[in-house]
Amino acid sequence: MGGMPTVRSRRAGIIALAACVAIAAALLAAKGDAIYAKVLDLRYGTPLAAPEGPPPRDALAARLQDLQVLASLTAVDRSFTPRARARFAAEVDALRGHAASLDEAAFFLGVAHAVALSGNAHTNVDLVSWREKLAALPLRFAWFPEGLYVIRARSGEEALLGARVLAIDGHAPQRLEDEAAAFFAGTREYVHSVSHVLLESPAALHALHPEASAQAETLRLRDARGEERTVEVAALAPSAAPRAVKPGRLRSPVPLADEAPGEWHALLAGGALPPSLRGPEHVTYATRLDGRTLYLHLWQVRDEPDERIATRIARALGNADDPPWRRIVLDLRFDAGGDYPTIYAAIRALPKRLAPDGELLVLTDETTFSAAIITAVLAKHFAGSRATVVGSRAGDRLAFWAEGTPATLPNSRIRIGVSTGYHDWQHGCRVLACWWPNFYYDVAGGSIEPAIAVRWTFADYARGIDTVLERALHRGG
């Protein structure tokens, strides 16, 4: 990962710790006031350097100005190690030298590669920029244990829904995912969750493999009957496609907010959905699976515009005098995070709604990220031996850099995540570089490695069955 914070001496560490505890206490005492947000912004919200000089006179000058701003990233983002900073500087210099000859996709990938040298998943080119800057197929892919599949298609391409992608422009999808790792910082799990945005872009694949078309992809597909065929699919302009969404969201057939009615089609549309794919338009979805089992999915870790997420969780859990739950399933898949203090109290209180012999089942996969990972740690910590993690590894480590103010390059408008606050949810974070609210909230969670390892198969998905949820509920037999 990125640079690890250190304290030069034990005495300096004690002083830093005391100062941070005092600051964290003061911040929490003031929470709800503008002071709280202002102090955190002063500490963690430093923007990248503003562009210097007059407005660019041509496309080359615009690129060079963008690279000037990009070069200041390592002066603000704290996740880069010294070695990574040196490599980043060399990469930006190389981009300057080739700025006049690169097409738009190659320049975009160059920026993404330089930023990914951070090694930190919160310091990346934003997924929304990938979709806004690179034309993509009128198809959406998703990874399953069996391979890569088409799960969403624009009108006119519905016949491809459910097909397995065997090759893209003559390359195995897994090989292309391996190449995608150069443009996304983070764990292998994180790359797996986001690599589809590169695989869906002919322009990006052309930049990697010049023999491939920049306007279309040649796909070798296998349908549900086992029949194979090769098709050429042309790309859509970014303005003709919905914005990128968080990893995993497209598995739900519920239309996206910016999808024109009837324009896009989902593989599971019209069928009965498992609980995990319902209600993505809200931050939570809850339902009673049987008399004593509650299913609670957190799609996001943040408040809704008109209701606090803690209120929604409390309503799902029921009143203190209601019969306790024998099982609570806390599903954190497809949750890219948010603001974990908004649910801290609710997660801490959650085990109180379990029967003494009850169990908390926490579901994770590679799309579980940021504050959703923190939520998994907190849930396991507060429920103790009654908590079991089911699924696959989350999309990041328990020690990572986050927070910061995202940056947008002034001319290309490429948006970049910036990380300035450190987290360590495995051991607890107690050094000056830590995100100061963690001095109040964080725990030494140890591990959220799944005790029951299972992945959602495409065979089950196509039938509307959630492999992971079913295994969690029926793992005893």
C-alpha positions as CSV (number, residue, x, y, z in Angstrom):
1,M,0.0,0.0,0.0
2,G,1.1,3.6,0.3
3,G,3.5,5.2,2.8
4,M,3.2,4.0,6.3
5,P,3.1,6.7,9.0
6,T,5.9,6.7,11.5
7,V,6.8,8.6,14.7
8,R,10.5,9.4,15.1
9,S,10.7,8.7,18.8
10,R,8.6,7.4,21.6
11,R,8.4,10.8,23.2
12,A,7.3,12.4,20.0
13,G,4.7,9.6,19.6
14,I,3.3,10.3,23.1
15,I,3.0,14.0,22.4
16,A,1.4,13.4,19.0
17,L,-1.0,10.9,20.5
18,A,-2.0,13.3,23.3
19,A,-2.6,16.1,20.9
20,C,-4.7,14.0,18.5
21,V,-6.8,12.6,21.4
22,A,-7.4,16.2,22.5
23,I,-8.3,17.3,19.0
24,A,-10.5,14.4,18.4
25,A,-12.4,15.0,21.7
26,A,-12.8,18.7,20.8
27,L,-14.0,17.8,17.3
28,L,-16.6,15.4,18.6
29,A,-17.8,17.8,21.2
30,A,-18.3,20.3,18.5
31,K,-19.8,17.8,16.0
32,G,-22.8,19.3,14.3
33,D,-21.2,22.7,14.2
34,A,-19.3,24.3,11.3
35,I,-16.2,24.1,13.4
36,Y,-16.0,20.3,13.2
37,A,-16.1,20.3,9.4
38,K,-13.8,23.3,9.1
39,V,-11.0,21.9,11.3
40,L,-11.1,18.6,9.4
41,D,-11.0,20.4,6.1
42,L,-8.0,22.5,7.2
43,R,-6.1,19.3,8.2
44,Y,-7.2,17.0,5.4
45,G,-8.7,19.0,2.6
46,T,-5.7,20.7,1.0
47,P,-6.3,21.1,-2.7
48,L,-3.8,20.5,-5.5
49,A,-1.8,23.4,-6.7
50,A,-3.8,25.8,-9.0
51,P,-2.6,26.0,-12.6
52,E,0.0,28.7,-13.3
53,G,0.2,31.0,-16.2
54,P,-2.3,32.3,-18.8
55,P,-5.2,30.1,-20.1
56,P,-3.8,27.5,-22.5
57,R,-3.7,28.6,-26.2
58,D,-4.1,25.1,-27.7
59,A,-4.6,21.5,-26.9
60,L,-0.9,20.8,-26.1
61,A,-0.7,23.7,-23.7
62,A,-3.9,22.5,-22.0
63,R,-2.4,19.1,-21.5
64,L,0.9,20.5,-20.2
65,Q,-1.1,22.6,-17.7
66,D,-3.0,19.5,-16.6
67,L,0.3,17.7,-16.0
68,Q,1.6,20.7,-14.1
69,V,-1.3,20.3,-11.7
70,L,-1.0,16.5,-11.6
71,A,2.6,16.8,-10.6
72,S,1.5,18.4,-7.4
73,L,-0.5,15.3,-6.3
74,T,2.3,13.9,-4.2
75,A,2.8,17.1,-2.3
76,V,-0.8,16.7,-1.0
77,D,-1.6,13.0,-1.2
78,R,0.1,11.2,1.7
79,S,-0.3,7.6,0.5
80,F,2.8,7.6,-1.8
81,T,6.0,6.1,-0.4
82,P,9.2,7.9,-1.3
83,R,9.9,5.3,-4.0
84,A,6.4,5.7,-5.4
85,R,6.8,9.5,-5.4
86,A,9.9,9.2,-7.5
87,R,8.2,6.8,-10.0
88,F,5.2,9.1,-10.2
89,A,7.5,12.1,-11.0
90,A,9.2,10.1,-13.7
91,E,5.9,9.0,-15.1
92,V,4.5,12.6,-15.3
93,D,7.8,13.7,-17.0
94,A,7.4,11.0,-19.5
95,L,3.8,12.1,-20.2
96,R,5.1,15.6,-20.8
97,G,7.5,14.3,-23.3
98,H,4.8,12.5,-25.3
99,A,1.9,14.9,-24.7
100,A,1.8,16.1,-28.3
101,S,1.6,12.6,-29.8
102,L,-0.9,10.8,-27.5
103,D,-4.6,10.4,-28.4
104,E,-7.2,11.2,-25.8
105,A,-7.4,7.6,-24.5
106,A,-3.7,7.1,-24.3
107,F,-3.3,10.4,-22.4
108,F,-6.2,9.3,-20.0
109,L,-4.5,6.0,-19.4
110,G,-1.2,7.7,-18.8
111,V,-2.7,9.8,-16.1
112,A,-4.5,6.8,-14.6
113,H,-1.2,4.8,-14.6
114,A,0.7,7.6,-12.9
115,V,-1.9,8.0,-10.2
116,A,-2.1,4.3,-9.6
117,L,1.5,4.2,-8.6
118,S,0.2,5.3,-5.2
119,G,-0.7,1.7,-4.5
120,N,-3.7,3.0,-2.5
121,A,-7.2,2.3,-3.8
122,H,-8.6,5.7,-2.6
123,T,-6.0,7.4,-4.8
124,N,-7.2,6.6,-8.3
125,V,-8.8,8.2,-11.3
126,D,-12.5,8.3,-10.5
127,L,-14.7,5.7,-12.2
128,V,-17.0,8.4,-13.3
129,S,-14.2,9.9,-15.3
130,W,-13.5,6.5,-17.0
131,R,-17.1,6.5,-18.3
132,E,-17.2,10.3,-19.1
133,K,-13.9,10.3,-21.0
134,L,-13.8,7.0,-22.8
135,A,-16.5,5.7,-25.2
136,A,-17.8,2.3,-24.1
137,L,-19.8,-0.6,-25.5
138,P,-23.6,-0.6,-25.2
139,L,-23.0,-3.6,-22.9
140,R,-22.1,-4.0,-19.3
141,F,-19.9,-6.8,-18.0
142,A,-19.6,-8.5,-14.6
143,W,-17.2,-11.0,-13.3
144,F,-18.3,-14.3,-11.7
145,P,-16.3,-17.4,-10.7
146,E,-17.1,-18.9,-14.1
147,G,-15.8,-15.9,-16.0
148,L,-17.0,-12.6,-17.5
149,Y,-20.6,-12.2,-18.5
150,V,-22.9,-9.6,-20.2
151,I,-25.5,-8.6,-17.6
152,R,-26.8,-5.3,-19.1
153,A,-27.4,-4.2,-22.7
154,R,-28.8,-1.2,-24.6
155,S,-31.8,-1.7,-26.9
156,G,-30.7,-3.5,-30.0
157,E,-28.1,-5.7,-28.1
158,E,-30.5,-7.6,-25.8
159,A,-29.7,-10.9,-27.5
160,L,-26.3,-10.8,-25.9
161,L,-27.6,-10.8,-22.4
162,G,-26.3,-13.7,-20.3
163,A,-23.5,-14.6,-22.8
164,R,-20.1,-15.4,-21.4
165,V,-17.3,-13.3,-22.9
166,L,-14.6,-15.7,-24.1
167,A,-12.4,-13.2,-25.8
168,I,-12.2,-9.5,-26.5
169,D,-10.3,-8.5,-29.6
170,G,-8.6,-11.9,-29.5
171,H,-7.5,-11.6,-25.9
172,A,-8.8,-13.6,-22.9
173,P,-10.7,-11.3,-20.5
174,Q,-8.5,-12.5,-17.6
175,R,-5.4,-11.4,-19.4
176,L,-6.9,-8.0,-20.0
177,E,-7.8,-7.7,-16.3
178,D,-4.2,-8.4,-15.5
179,E,-3.2,-5.5,-17.7
180,A,-5.9,-3.3,-16.1
181,A,-4.1,-3.6,-12.8
182,A,-1.6,-1.0,-14.1
183,F,-4.3,1.6,-14.1
184,F,-6.0,1.0,-10.8
185,A,-4.2,1.2,-7.5
186,G,-5.3,-1.2,-4.7
187,T,-5.6,-4.8,-4.0
188,R,-6.3,-7.6,-6.6
189,E,-9.8,-7.7,-5.3
190,Y,-10.3,-4.0,-6.0
191,V,-9.0,-4.3,-9.5
192,H,-11.4,-7.2,-10.1
193,S,-14.3,-5.1,-9.0
194,V,-13.5,-2.1,-11.3
195,S,-11.6,-3.6,-14.3
196,H,-14.8,-3.9,-16.4
197,V,-14.7,-0.1,-17.2
198,L,-11.5,-0.7,-19.1
199,L,-12.7,-3.9,-20.7
200,E,-15.8,-2.2,-22.0
201,S,-13.8,0.6,-23.7
202,P,-12.5,0.0,-27.3
203,A,-10.4,3.2,-27.1
204,A,-8.7,2.0,-23.9
205,L,-8.0,-1.4,-25.4
206,H,-6.7,0.2,-28.6
207,A,-4.2,2.2,-26.5
208,L,-3.0,-1.1,-25.0
209,H,-3.2,-3.1,-28.2
210,P,-2.9,-0.9,-31.3
211,E,-4.1,-3.6,-33.7
212,A,-7.5,-3.5,-32.0
213,S,-10.2,-1.0,-33.2
214,A,-10.6,2.2,-31.2
215,Q,-14.3,2.3,-32.2
216,A,-15.6,-1.2,-31.6
217,E,-14.7,-4.5,-30.0
218,T,-14.8,-8.0,-31.5
219,L,-16.3,-10.3,-28.9
220,R,-16.3,-14.1,-28.9
221,L,-19.3,-15.2,-26.9
222,R,-20.9,-18.4,-25.6
223,D,-24.6,-18.3,-24.9
224,A,-26.7,-20.2,-22.4
225,R,-27.1,-23.1,-24.9
226,G,-23.3,-23.5,-25.2
227,E,-23.2,-22.1,-28.7
228,E,-20.3,-19.8,-29.6
229,R,-20.3,-16.8,-32.0
230,T,-18.2,-13.8,-32.8
231,V,-19.8,-10.3,-33.0
232,E,-18.5,-6.8,-33.5
233,V,-20.0,-4.2,-31.2
234,A,-19.5,-0.5,-31.8
235,A,-18.9,1.9,-28.9
236,L,-21.3,4.5,-27.7
237,A,-20.3,8.1,-27.1
238,P,-20.0,8.9,-23.4
239,S,-23.0,11.2,-23.6
240,A,-25.2,8.4,-24.8
241,A,-24.5,6.1,-21.9
242,P,-25.4,6.2,-18.1
243,R,-22.7,7.5,-15.7
244,A,-20.5,4.9,-14.0
245,V,-21.8,3.5,-10.8
246,K,-20.2,1.9,-7.8
247,P,-18.9,-1.7,-8.4
248,G,-21.6,-4.3,-8.1
249,R,-24.6,-2.0,-8.5
250,L,-25.3,-3.1,-12.1
251,R,-26.0,-6.7,-10.8
252,S,-29.4,-5.3,-9.7
253,P,-31.8,-4.8,-12.6
254,V,-33.4,-1.8,-11.0
255,P,-32.9,1.0,-13.5
256,L,-30.2,3.6,-12.9
257,A,-31.2,7.1,-12.1
258,D,-29.9,8.4,-15.4
259,E,-31.1,5.5,-17.6
260,A,-33.8,6.5,-20.1
261,P,-36.9,4.4,-19.6
262,G,-36.7,1.3,-21.8
263,E,-33.3,2.1,-23.2
264,W,-31.2,-0.4,-21.3
265,H,-32.1,-3.9,-20.4
266,A,-30.9,-6.1,-17.5
267,L,-30.5,-9.9,-17.5
268,L,-32.7,-10.3,-14.4
269,A,-35.4,-7.8,-15.3
270,G,-38.9,-9.1,-14.8
271,G,-37.9,-12.0,-12.5
272,A,-38.1,-12.5,-8.8
273,L,-35.0,-10.9,-7.2
274,P,-33.0,-12.1,-4.2
275,P,-33.1,-9.6,-1.3
276,S,-29.5,-8.5,-2.1
277,L,-30.6,-6.9,-5.4
278,R,-33.6,-5.0,-4.1
279,G,-33.8,-1.3,-3.1
280,P,-30.5,0.1,-4.5
281,E,-32.2,3.5,-4.8
282,H,-32.0,3.8,-1.0
283,V,-29.1,3.6,1.4
284,T,-30.6,0.5,3.1
285,Y,-33.0,-2.4,2.3
286,A,-34.4,-4.6,5.0
287,T,-36.8,-7.5,5.0
288,R,-37.8,-10.4,7.4
289,L,-36.6,-13.7,5.9
290,D,-38.5,-15.8,8.4
291,G,-40.0,-15.2,11.8
292,R,-36.6,-14.6,13.5
293,T,-34.2,-13.7,10.7
294,L,-33.6,-10.1,9.6
295,Y,-31.9,-9.3,6.4
296,L,-30.3,-5.8,6.3
297,H,-28.5,-4.6,3.3
298,L,-26.5,-1.4,3.4
299,W,-26.2,-0.1,-0.1
300,Q,-24.3,3.0,1.2
301,V,-22.9,4.3,4.5
302,R,-24.5,7.7,4.6
303,D,-27.7,9.5,5.4
304,E,-30.5,9.9,2.9
305,P,-31.6,13.5,2.1
306,D,-34.6,13.2,4.3
307,E,-33.7,10.5,6.8
308,R,-30.7,9.4,8.8
309,I,-29.3,6.0,8.0
310,A,-29.2,5.2,11.7
311,T,-33.0,5.8,11.9
312,R,-33.5,3.3,9.0
313,I,-31.3,0.7,10.7
314,A,-33.1,1.2,14.1
315,R,-36.5,0.8,12.4
316,A,-35.4,-2.4,10.7
317,L,-34.0,-3.9,14.0
318,G,-37.2,-3.1,15.9
319,N,-37.8,-1.8,19.4
320,A,-36.0,-3.0,22.5
321,D,-39.1,-4.7,23.8
322,D,-39.7,-6.6,20.5
323,P,-38.6,-10.3,20.4
324,P,-34.9,-10.5,19.6
325,W,-33.7,-11.8,16.3
326,R,-32.2,-15.3,16.1
327,R,-30.2,-14.2,13.1
328,I,-29.3,-10.9,11.5
329,V,-27.8,-10.8,8.0
330,L,-25.8,-7.6,7.5
331,D,-25.0,-7.5,3.8
332,L,-22.2,-5.1,2.9
333,R,-21.7,-6.2,-0.7
334,F,-22.0,-3.5,-3.5
335,D,-21.4,-0.9,-0.8
336,A,-18.6,1.5,-1.7
337,G,-18.7,3.3,1.6
338,G,-19.5,6.8,2.8
339,D,-19.3,8.3,6.2
340,Y,-18.9,5.6,8.9
341,P,-19.6,7.8,12.0
342,T,-23.2,8.1,10.7
343,I,-23.8,4.4,11.6
344,Y,-21.3,3.9,14.4
345,A,-23.9,4.0,17.2
346,A,-26.4,1.9,15.2
347,I,-23.8,-0.9,14.6
348,R,-22.6,-0.8,18.2
349,A,-26.2,-1.3,19.3
350,L,-27.0,-3.9,16.7
351,P,-25.9,-7.0,18.8
352,K,-28.4,-5.9,21.5
353,R,-31.2,-6.9,19.2
354,L,-29.8,-10.5,18.8
355,A,-31.0,-13.3,21.1
356,P,-28.3,-14.5,23.6
357,D,-27.6,-17.5,21.3
358,G,-28.2,-15.5,18.1
359,E,-25.8,-14.9,15.3
360,L,-24.7,-12.0,13.1
361,L,-23.8,-13.0,9.5
362,V,-21.7,-10.3,7.8
363,L,-21.6,-10.7,4.0
364,T,-18.6,-9.2,2.1
365,D,-17.0,-9.4,-1.4
366,E,-14.6,-7.4,-3.5
367,T,-17.2,-4.6,-3.9
368,T,-17.2,-4.0,-0.1
369,F,-15.1,-0.9,0.2
370,S,-14.0,2.0,2.4
371,A,-16.6,2.8,5.1
372,A,-18.3,-0.5,4.3
373,I,-15.1,-2.3,5.3
374,I,-15.1,-0.2,8.5
375,T,-18.7,-1.2,9.1
376,A,-17.8,-4.9,8.8
377,V,-14.9,-4.4,11.3
378,L,-17.2,-2.7,13.7
379,A,-20.0,-5.2,13.4
380,K,-17.6,-8.1,14.0
381,H,-16.0,-6.3,16.9
382,F,-19.2,-5.4,18.7
383,A,-20.9,-8.8,18.1
384,G,-17.8,-10.8,19.2
385,S,-18.1,-14.5,18.9
386,R,-21.6,-14.2,17.6
387,A,-20.4,-12.7,14.3
388,T,-19.4,-14.7,11.2
389,V,-18.1,-13.2,8.0
390,V,-19.4,-15.0,4.9
391,G,-18.4,-14.4,1.3
392,S,-15.1,-13.3,-0.2
393,R,-12.4,-10.8,0.6
394,A,-13.3,-7.1,0.8
395,G,-12.0,-4.7,-1.8
396,D,-9.2,-3.2,0.3
397,R,-6.9,-3.7,3.2
398,L,-7.8,-2.8,6.7
399,A,-5.0,-0.2,6.7
400,F,-5.4,2.4,4.1
401,W,-5.3,6.1,3.3
402,A,-8.6,8.0,2.5
403,E,-10.4,11.3,3.1
404,G,-8.9,14.3,1.2
405,T,-10.5,16.6,-1.3
406,P,-10.8,15.1,-4.8
407,A,-9.0,17.0,-7.5
408,T,-10.1,17.7,-11.1
409,L,-7.5,18.5,-13.8
410,P,-8.4,21.9,-15.2
411,N,-8.7,21.1,-18.9
412,S,-9.2,17.4,-19.4
413,R,-11.5,17.4,-16.3
414,I,-10.2,14.0,-15.2
415,R,-11.2,13.6,-11.6
416,I,-8.7,12.1,-9.1
417,G,-9.1,10.8,-5.6
418,V,-6.8,12.3,-3.0
419,S,-5.9,10.6,0.2
420,T,-4.7,12.5,3.3
421,G,-5.9,10.6,6.4
422,Y,-4.6,7.3,7.5
423,H,-6.8,4.4,8.8
424,D,-5.8,1.1,10.5
425,W,-8.8,-1.0,11.4
426,Q,-6.7,-4.0,12.1
427,H,-4.5,-2.7,14.9
428,G,-6.1,0.7,15.7
429,C,-4.7,4.0,14.5
430,R,-2.8,6.0,17.0
431,V,-0.3,8.2,15.2
432,L,-0.5,11.8,14.0
433,A,-1.2,10.8,10.4
434,C,-4.4,9.1,11.4
435,W,-7.8,10.5,10.5
436,W,-8.5,12.3,13.8
437,P,-12.1,11.1,14.4
438,N,-10.6,7.6,14.5
439,F,-9.2,8.4,17.9
440,Y,-12.7,8.3,19.2
441,Y,-14.3,5.7,16.9
442,D,-11.8,3.1,15.8
443,V,-11.2,-0.4,17.1
444,A,-8.4,-2.9,16.6
445,G,-10.6,-5.3,14.6
446,G,-8.0,-7.9,13.8
447,S,-9.4,-9.4,10.6
448,I,-12.6,-9.7,8.5
449,E,-11.3,-12.6,6.5
450,P,-14.4,-14.7,5.6
451,A,-14.8,-17.7,7.9
452,I,-17.0,-19.2,5.2
453,A,-15.5,-18.6,1.8
454,V,-18.1,-18.5,-1.0
455,R,-18.7,-16.6,-4.2
456,W,-21.9,-15.8,-6.1
457,T,-21.9,-18.0,-9.2
458,F,-23.3,-17.0,-12.5
459,A,-25.4,-20.1,-12.7
460,D,-27.2,-19.1,-9.6
461,Y,-27.3,-15.4,-10.5
462,A,-29.1,-16.2,-13.8
463,R,-31.8,-18.0,-11.9
464,G,-32.2,-15.2,-9.4
465,I,-30.5,-17.1,-6.6
466,D,-27.9,-15.5,-4.3
467,T,-25.2,-18.2,-3.7
468,V,-23.6,-16.3,-0.8
469,L,-26.8,-15.5,1.0
470,E,-28.1,-19.1,0.6
471,R,-24.8,-20.5,1.9
472,A,-24.9,-18.2,4.9
473,L,-28.5,-19.1,5.8
474,H,-28.1,-22.9,5.2
475,R,-24.5,-23.5,5.9
476,G,-25.3,-26.2,8.5
477,G,-26.8,-28.5,6.0
